Amino acid sequence: YANYTKVGNLVRLTGNFYALASTGMNTSNQIFAHGVPFTADGTQVCFARLSYFNNIDNTQFGTHWQINNGETVLRLLKMDDNAGASSNTPVNWGHIQSQNYFGIQFTMVYITTQ
């Protein structure tokens, strides 16, 4: 589930996606959340709590949702240690423990064009 509150051009989006499975997905498919209620004004991020993930090693951290300027799609990304902002790479279905369900929790505040 997810919900939002909008005050002026500021949106607070909270999500709790749980009991998700990788059925029908291959390991290279990236994880997106479509249907964000308002278009972003500028690229913005929020950190996400993940459960039941694997293949994210100790030099990768900072799993986060990113919404890009002019879009309504969240992309689940991670950062590589000491690589800078350009190192944001996708979290994909290959990072999920296939024998378990997984979940993502987050709260994002972003600026909208509307």
Secondary structure, DSSP 8 states (H G I E B T S, - for coil): -EEEEEETTEEEEEEEEEEE--TT--TT-B-EEE--SS-BSS-EEEE-EEESB-S--TTEEEEEEEE-TT--EEEEEEEETTS-GGG-EE-BGGGB-TTS-EEEEEEEEEEB--
